[in-house]
């Protein structure tokens, strides 16, 4: 009952998976089709028969069906789509499968009360259009257990750097994504978690650019005139590039306002850390030259936290236009947060009832690719709002939407933007001028209702065909 578009997508994403048996990619393709047709439903609801459901569990239980085996074709496909300047947005999210479930291999999440693992993602986005290309790489990480009955032994800095650390995820994925192809330029966008000399060195080695938010204001840097000072002190020595007005929407407990923003820049060398990991020692690194961009709000209203970003970047910042581009790139970092929402809310990945992490990992890989598809569809409402919806979703979906949305009198020329708003209204979105854009929860509530109608219509068409035959 899947539409041809989903079938084509599924074969393209999973047809070349190496899973230890030539029958398994075919099975994975069929499973992906069923999941993509109704992504937030449970496995029993997504599969047609008990035999289909057992096939899902058998597939994820196979030893050669791993996270990397399922996701690698998608990573390669994504990197092949990169043209010209491409943003690579990196971030880590926690997948907590619940503290009450007995999941073999699960490790602490959150404050230690949850059970699951961390998932680090590199989302690739076209720099010019903000179109989602896909995931360029991912990595799974398990936090070590801390015995409750024993006091944790304090590590030295050298011991800490020698073991496998959570911060290593950034460099691992950067290396996995690798050097960009000819005529392609990667610009990595990262939050404070990537403010680490090793991350900058990995980026330099992979011939990539970066925009990374600073975390440590006490970090000592070397200026172009060979002075050494902390980042916080250097901010006062930077050159003002310009000002602009930022229009802020109404937020909880804060009315809409216009913030006056000042932007200043400077160039520094990031010094080598005092304590070096074994990997860093093996590289014989030198200080890394980069620019600092300081974005700050002046004259903020009393009681309101002023806007402030401090960004490290390898991109040029000699003109205000260049600085503005750096800021705009960093503002696109929210797209990886949208991917996390699509993964967690759109596919209900944390509610999947599998018994151990060996099964959970390949399932998460599959759901990650499905989540990318969902994010692509949703962001089309922003990147191509006037695109006809019929070029993206099957006509039956549009017909069912018209049947249930009584005030919707047309579907043939419905745009993708209008389609998503109507779907969200099925999920409780009111669509008033003051409501802004619908969120993931209302979209998926509406999507589930619409999918139920579509399934009923497809069954009715099948039944009619059987009677006519």
DANORQUI-V688601 format. One line per field, one symbol per residue. burial: I if it has 24 or more other ideal C-beta (glycine too) atoms within 12 Angstrom, else O. Layout:
burial->???
This chain:
burial->IIOOIIOOIIIIIIIOIOIOOOOIIOIIIIIIIIIIIIIIIOIOOIIIOOOOOOIIIOIIOIOOIIIIIIIIIIIIIIIOIIOOIIIIIIIIIIIIIOOOOOIOOIIIIOOOOOIIIIIIIIIIIIIOOIIIIIIIIIIIIIIOOOOOOOOOOOOOOOOOIOOOIIIIIIIIIIIIIIOIOOOIIIIIIIIIIIIIIIIIIIIIOIOIIIIIIIOOOOIIIIIOOOOOIOIOOIIOOIIOIOOOOIOOOOOOOOOOOOIOIIIIIIIIIIIIIOOOIOIIOOOOOOOIOIIIIIIIIOOOOOOOOOIOIIIIIIIOIOOOOOIIIIIIIIOIIOIIIIIIIIIIIIIIIIOIOIOOIIIIIIIIIIIIIIIIIIIIIIIIIIIIOOIOIIOIIIOIIIIIIIOIIOOIOOIOOIIIIIIIIIIIIIIOIOIOOOOOOIOIOIIIIIIIIIIOIIIOIIOOOOOOOOOOO
